[in-house]
Amino acid sequence: MAKRILRRSRHTWLSVSHWRRRIIFWAGAISVGVAAYLFAAGSEYANLIFHKAVTFSPYLPLIITPVGLASVVYITRRFFEGSEGSGIPQTIAALHMKEPGERNAILSLRIAAGKVILTLLALMSGASVGREGPTVQIGAAIMHALGKFGRFSRADMEKSLILAGGAAGVAAAFNTPLAGIVFAIEEMSRSFEQRASGTVLTTVIVAGITSIALSGNYVYFGHTADTIGFVDGWVAIVACGLVGGLLGGGFSRILILGMDIMPQFIRSIAMKHPVRFAAICGFILAVLGLLSGSTVYGTGYAEARQILEHTAELPQGFGLMKLLATLVSYLSGIPGGIFAPSLAVGAGLGGNIAALFPYLPAGAIITLGMVAYFTGVVQAPITAFVIVMEMTDNHDFLIPLMATAAIAQAASRVVCPTPLYKAIARKFIARSSAKQDAQKLQEPT
């Protein structure tokens, strides 16, 4: 028996298909890391261009943002249909689609390229969006495309490619390899299988190493050593968990319901004239920018870091205004993620809550606010505290972060019973299936 197992293992390691599969996964991981680095650099440059315009005049966004968002929606609908939104629901939907044609439509390299271009244009227009969600779809698309060269016949192997690419996208985008692995298990694949674990692990590590090699081993939000004990800070932990969870759940519920909760005349504009509706959303976003002192535009990384490190004074209502800016940006129909803006909203809310507890370290409560709101939005508590822990380089704060995430998830489910990405993924699957059925009906018999 032992000899047979040894012979089979030796045969596997010597087989051409085994090494071809490994090379494809490694090449895909490196490609995802490079793509994530270039996308991150482009996003920084796009943010810089917009903020230079704001420096020239804070009233310029009243023109730039409506025109920019309208243009992005027009290009999206005309040339890159399916690239709108975050990118994570599309990737989750692809994991559950049975028809290869449906998967190919969502994870085509053309859609991935459009996702990059349009997200950068949205950031240049001042949209409150992030690049992390799009990077997940881009990573999945790259691995899915490379998988065709490997001639993988098994459906589960194809799903492993998509799962690994999406997880590698998270790891490379945030520079947080551990979070990429956790996100793959917790959020992207509720039915994560043991045989795929090694594939995902290797791909995430290689993508993370590639990203670090290109950009350096930096921490997005700097370093904070502020901590609080569970006994001393339990009131702040509960407050952050409840506030962040309820607001995050409310935000997700609105995104899931979308136009269904809008008044009839607004719904009519959005359905019949989506480009005009995007322009209206852009104008509302510009007004929010004026009210916030131009702090709600873009990803929110700089503002979150300023709040955490106490290096700048932001408006007291920054958290709520950033929430509204992200909501308006997403509902406009442009491509873009909500990871980074959600962390910025959480930092703002944490700053507000910290003012109620002056005897506790403000940095610790701000960190709790980030975990709480992020958990409330995505309902993936383990991913939330791992991402924040890695992005703030604070590994001595684990128990309070875990407790806050657990409270936030419970509070979020009261408002939004179905997780955001799962609900939107279902819509993508239903829409894709309906489109495929319509195409079959049009085919000559």
C-alpha positions in Angstrom: 0.0 0.0 0.0 2.8 2.4 1.0 4.7 1.6 -2.2 1.6 2.3 -4.3 1.1 5.7 -2.6 4.8 6.5 -3.1 4.6 5.5 -6.8 1.5 7.6 -7.3 3.1 10.6 -5.6 6.2 10.2 -7.7 4.2 9.9 -10.9 2.2 13.1 -10.0 5.4 15.1 -9.4 6.9 13.9 -12.6 3.8 14.5 -14.8 3.8 17.3 -17.3 0.2 18.3 -16.4 1.1 18.7 -12.8 4.0 21.2 -13.5 2.0 23.0 -16.2 -0.8 23.6 -13.6 1.7 24.9 -11.1 3.4 27.2 -13.6 0.1 28.6 -14.6 -0.9 29.4 -11.0 2.5 31.0 -10.2 2.5 33.0 -13.4 -1.1 34.1 -12.7 -0.2 35.1 -9.1 2.8 37.2 -10.4 0.5 38.8 -13.0 -2.1 39.6 -10.4 0.6 41.2 -8.2 1.9 43.3 -11.0 -1.6 44.4 -12.1 -2.6 45.3 -8.5 0.6 47.4 -8.1 0.0 49.2 -11.4 -3.7 49.8 -10.5 -2.7 51.2 -7.1 -0.1 53.5 -8.7 -2.7 54.7 -11.2 -5.3 55.3 -8.5 -2.9 57.4 -6.5 -2.1 59.5 -9.6 -5.9 59.8 -10.5 -6.5 61.0 -6.9 -3.7 63.5 -7.2 -5.0 64.9 -10.5 -8.5 65.5 -9.0 -7.1 67.1 -5.8 -5.0 69.5 -7.8 -8.1 70.7 -9.5 -9.8 71.1 -6.1 -6.7 73.1 -4.9 -7.2 75.4 -7.8 -10.9 75.9 -6.9 -13.1 74.0 -4.5 -16.0 74.8 -6.8 -14.6 73.0 -9.9 -16.1 69.6 -8.8 -19.5 71.1 -9.4 -18.6 70.8 -13.1 -15.9 68.0 -13.1 -17.8 65.5 -11.0 -21.2 65.5 -12.8 -19.5 65.4 -16.2 -17.0 62.8 -15.1 -19.6 60.4 -13.6 -21.9 60.8 -16.5 -19.1 60.0 -19.0 -18.0 56.9 -17.0 -21.6 55.5 -17.0 -21.9 56.2 -20.7 -18.7 54.4 -21.5 -19.6 51.5 -19.1 -23.0 50.9 -20.7 -21.7 51.4 -24.3 -18.5 49.4 -24.2 -18.0 47.6 -20.9 -21.4 46.4 -19.7 -20.9 44.2 -16.6 -18.0 46.2 -15.2 -20.1 48.5 -13.0 -20.0 48.1 -9.2 -17.5 46.6 -6.9 -16.2 43.5 -8.7 -16.5 41.2 -5.7 -20.1 40.2 -6.3 -19.3 39.4 -9.9 -16.4 37.1 -8.8 -18.7 35.3 -6.3 -21.3 34.9 -8.9 -18.8 33.4 -11.3 -17.9 30.8 -8.7 -21.6 29.6 -8.7 -22.3 29.8 -12.4 -22.8 26.5 -14.2 -22.6 27.8 -17.8 -19.0 28.5 -19.0 -20.3 31.3 -21.3 -21.7 33.2 -18.3 -18.4 33.0 -16.4 -16.5 34.1 -19.5 -18.7 37.1 -19.9 -18.1 38.3 -16.3 -14.4 37.4 -16.1 -13.2 38.4 -19.5 -10.0 40.4 -19.8 -11.9 43.0 -21.7 -14.1 43.6 -18.7 -11.1 43.6 -16.4 -9.4 46.2 -18.6 -12.5 48.3 -18.6 -12.8 48.0 -14.9 -9.3 49.5 -14.5 -9.8 52.4 -16.9 -13.3 53.3 -15.7 -12.3 53.2 -12.0 -9.4 55.5 -12.7 -11.7 57.9 -14.6 -14.1 57.8 -11.7 -11.4 58.7 -9.2 -10.2 61.5 -11.5 -13.8 62.8 -11.3 -13.8 62.7 -7.5 -16.0 59.6 -7.0 -15.8 58.1 -3.5 -14.8 54.6 -4.6 -11.9 52.2 -3.9 -9.8 49.9 -6.1 -9.8 46.8 -3.9 -13.1 45.3 -5.1 -12.2 45.9 -8.8 -8.8 44.3 -8.1 -10.5 41.1 -6.9 -12.4 40.8 -10.2 -9.2 41.7 -12.2 -7.3 39.0 -10.3 -10.0 36.4 -10.9 -10.2 37.4 -14.6 -6.4 37.0 -15.0 -6.4 33.5 -13.4 -9.5 32.5 -15.3 -7.9 33.5 -18.6 -4.6 31.7 -17.9 -6.6 28.6 -16.9 -7.6 28.2 -20.5 -4.0 27.6 -21.4 -3.8 24.8 -18.9 -6.8 23.0 -20.4 -8.3 22.3 -17.0 -11.2 20.0 -17.5 -12.5 19.8 -14.0 -15.1 22.4 -12.9 -13.7 22.5 -9.4 -10.2 23.4 -10.7 -11.7 26.2 -12.7 -13.4 27.5 -9.5 -10.1 27.2 -7.7 -8.5 29.4 -10.3 -11.2 32.1 -9.8 -11.0 31.8 -6.0 -7.2 32.0 -6.0 -7.2 35.0 -8.3 -9.8 36.9 -6.2 -7.9 36.2 -3.0 -4.6 37.2 -4.6 -6.3 40.5 -5.6 -7.2 41.3 -2.0 -3.7 40.3 -0.8 -1.9 42.4 -3.4 -4.3 45.4 -3.2 -4.1 45.8 0.6 -0.5 44.4 1.0 -2.1 42.0 3.4 -1.5 38.4 2.4 -3.2 36.9 5.5 -6.3 38.9 4.8 -6.4 37.6 1.2 -6.5 34.0 2.5 -9.1 34.7 5.1 -11.3 36.6 2.6 -11.2 33.7 0.2 -12.4 31.3 2.9 -14.9 33.6 4.7 -16.5 35.7 1.9 -15.8 34.4 -1.6 -16.4 30.7 -1.0 -18.8 29.7 1.6 -18.2 26.1 0.5 -14.4 26.3 0.6 -12.9 22.8 -0.1 -9.8 21.4 1.4 -8.2 20.4 -1.9 -8.3 24.1 -3.1 -6.6 25.4 0.1 -3.0 24.8 -1.1 -3.7 26.4 -4.4 -5.2 29.5 -2.9 -2.5 29.7 -0.2 0.4 29.5 -2.8 -1.2 32.0 -5.2 -1.9 34.5 -2.4 1.6 34.3 -1.1 3.2 34.7 -4.5 0.9 37.6 -5.4 1.7 39.3 -2.0 5.4 38.8 -2.5 5.2 40.3 -6.0 3.3 43.4 -4.7 5.7 43.9 -1.8 8.7 43.6 -4.2 7.3 46.3 -6.4 5.9 48.7 -3.8 7.8 47.9 -0.7 6.6 46.5 2.6 4.6 49.5 3.8 1.5 49.8 6.0 -1.4 51.7 4.5 -2.5 53.5 7.7 0.8 53.7 9.4 1.5 52.3 12.8 -0.6 52.8 15.9 0.3 51.2 19.2 -2.9 52.4 21.0 -4.7 49.6 22.7 -7.4 49.2 25.3 -8.2 46.3 27.6 -11.5 44.5 27.3 -12.3 45.2 30.9 -11.5 48.9 30.8 -12.9 49.6 27.3 -15.9 47.3 27.0 -18.3 50.2 26.8 -16.4 51.7 23.9 -16.3 48.3 22.2 -20.0 47.8 22.5 -20.7 51.4 21.3 -18.4 51.0 18.2 -19.9 47.6 17.4 -23.5 48.8 17.6 -23.0 52.1 15.8 -20.7 50.7 13.1 -22.8 47.5 12.6 -26.2 49.4 12.3 -24.9 52.1 10.0 -22.9 49.5 7.9 -25.9 47.3 7.7 -28.1 50.2 6.7 -25.7 51.2 4.0 -25.6 47.6 2.6 -29.4 47.3 2.7 -29.8 50.5 0.6 -27.3 49.2 -1.9 -29.1 45.9 -2.2 -32.5 47.5 -2.6 -31.1 50.1 -5.0 -33.7 51.8 -7.1 -36.6 49.9 -5.4 -36.6 52.3 -2.4 -36.3 55.5 -4.5 -39.3 57.7 -5.3 -41.0 56.9 -8.6 -39.7 60.0 -10.5 -36.1 59.3 -9.4 -36.4 55.6 -10.4 -37.8 56.7 -13.8 -34.8 58.9 -14.4 -32.3 56.2 -13.4 -34.0 53.6 -15.6 -34.7 55.7 -18.7 -31.8 58.2 -18.5 -28.9 56.5 -16.6 -26.3 59.0 -17.9 -28.4 61.9 -16.6 -28.9 60.2 -13.3 -25.1 59.7 -13.0 -24.7 63.5 -13.6 -27.2 64.2 -10.8 -25.4 61.9 -8.5 -22.1 63.7 -9.4 -23.6 67.0 -8.5 -24.8 65.7 -5.1 -21.4 64.4 -4.5 -19.8 67.7 -5.4 -22.1 69.5 -2.9 -21.1 67.0 -0.2 -17.5 67.8 -1.1 -18.1 71.5 -0.6 -19.8 70.8 2.8 -17.0 68.6 3.9 -14.1 70.8 2.9 -13.3 68.6 0.0 -12.6 65.6 2.3 -15.1 63.0 1.0 -13.6 62.6 -2.5 -11.6 59.6 -3.6 -10.6 56.4 -1.8 -10.4 58.0 1.7 -7.0 56.5 2.5 -5.4 59.8 3.3 -8.3 61.0 5.5 -8.4 57.7 7.5 -4.7 57.9 8.1 -5.0 61.5 9.2 -7.7 60.6 11.7 -5.8 57.6 13.0 -2.5 59.6 13.4 -4.2 62.9 14.5 -2.2 64.8 11.8 -5.1 66.9 10.5 -8.5 68.3 11.6 -11.4 66.9 9.7 -15.0 67.9 10.0 -16.9 66.3 12.8 -19.4 64.9 10.3 -16.8 63.4 8.1 -17.8 59.8 8.7 -21.5 60.4 7.8 -20.7 62.6 4.8 -18.2 60.0 3.5 -20.9 57.4 3.9 -23.3 59.5 1.8 -20.6 60.2 -0.8 -19.9 56.5 -1.2 -23.6 55.7 -1.4 -24.2 58.3 -4.1 -21.1 57.1 -6.0 -22.2 53.5 -6.0 -25.8 54.2 -6.9 -24.7 56.2 -9.9 -23.7 53.0 -11.7 -20.0 53.6 -12.0 -17.3 50.9 -11.5 -15.6 51.1 -8.1 -15.2 49.3 -4.8 -16.4 50.2 -1.3 -13.5 48.6 0.8 -11.4 51.7 1.2 -14.2 54.2 1.6 -15.8 52.0 4.2 -12.6 52.0 6.3 -12.5 55.8 6.0 -16.1 56.0 7.1 -15.3 53.7 10.1 -12.3 55.9 11.0 -14.6 59.0 11.0 -17.2 57.3 13.1 -14.5 56.0 15.5 -13.3 59.5 15.9 -16.8 60.7 16.9 -17.1 57.9 19.4 -13.6 58.5 20.8 -14.8 62.0 21.8 -17.3 60.4 24.2 -14.5 58.5 26.0 -11.6 61.0 26.6 -10.1 58.7 29.2 -9.3 56.0 26.5 -6.7 56.2 23.7 -8.4 57.8 20.7 -6.4 55.7 18.2 -7.7 52.5 19.7 -11.3 53.5 19.4 -10.8 54.8 15.9 -9.4 51.4 15.0 -12.4 49.7 16.5 -14.7 52.0 14.5 -13.0 50.9 11.3 -13.5 47.3 12.1 -17.1 47.8 13.2 -18.3 49.7 10.2 -16.4 47.5 7.7 -17.9 44.4 9.4 -21.3 46.0 9.2 -21.0 46.6 5.5 -19.6 43.2 4.3 -20.6 41.0 7.3 -17.2 39.2 7.2 -16.0 39.8 10.7 -12.8 37.8 10.5 -11.7 39.4 7.3 -12.5 42.8 8.8 -10.3 42.6 11.9 -7.5 40.8 10.1 -7.4 43.5 7.4 -7.4 46.4 9.9 -4.9 44.6 12.1 -2.5 44.2 9.2 -3.2 47.7 7.8 -2.5 49.4 11.1 0.4 47.1 12.1 -1.2 46.6 15.5 -1.1 42.9 16.5 -1.6 43.5 20.2 -5.2 44.5 20.0 -6.8 41.2 18.8 -9.4 40.4 21.4 -11.1 43.9 21.4 -11.1 43.8 17.6 -12.7 40.4 17.5 -15.3 41.4 20.1 -16.2 44.6 18.1 -16.5 42.6 14.9 -18.8 40.1 16.5 -21.1 42.8 17.9 -21.1 44.7 14.6 -22.0 41.6 12.6 -25.0 40.8 14.9 -26.2 44.5 14.7 -25.8 44.5 10.9 -27.9 41.4 10.4 -30.8 43.1 12.3 -30.9 45.7 9.5 -29.6 43.6 6.6 -30.2 39.9 7.0 -28.5 38.9 3.7 -24.8 39.9 3.3 -24.2 42.6 0.7 -21.9 40.7 -1.7 -24.0 37.6 -1.6 -27.2 39.5 -2.4 -25.7 41.4 -5.3 -24.1 38.2 -6.6 -27.5 36.6 -6.8 -28.7 39.5 -8.9 -25.8 39.1 -11.3 -26.5 35.4 -11.6 -30.2 36.0 -12.3 -29.4 38.8 -14.8 -26.8 36.7 -16.6 -29.1 33.7 -16.8 -31.9 35.8 -18.2 -29.6 37.2 -20.8 -28.4 33.8 -21.8 -31.9 32.5 -22.1 -32.9 35.5 -24.3 -29.9 34.8 -26.6 -30.9 31.2 -26.9 -34.4 32.2 -27.9 -33.0 34.4 -30.6 -30.9 31.6 -32.1 -32.4 30.0 -35.3 -33.7 26.5 -34.7 
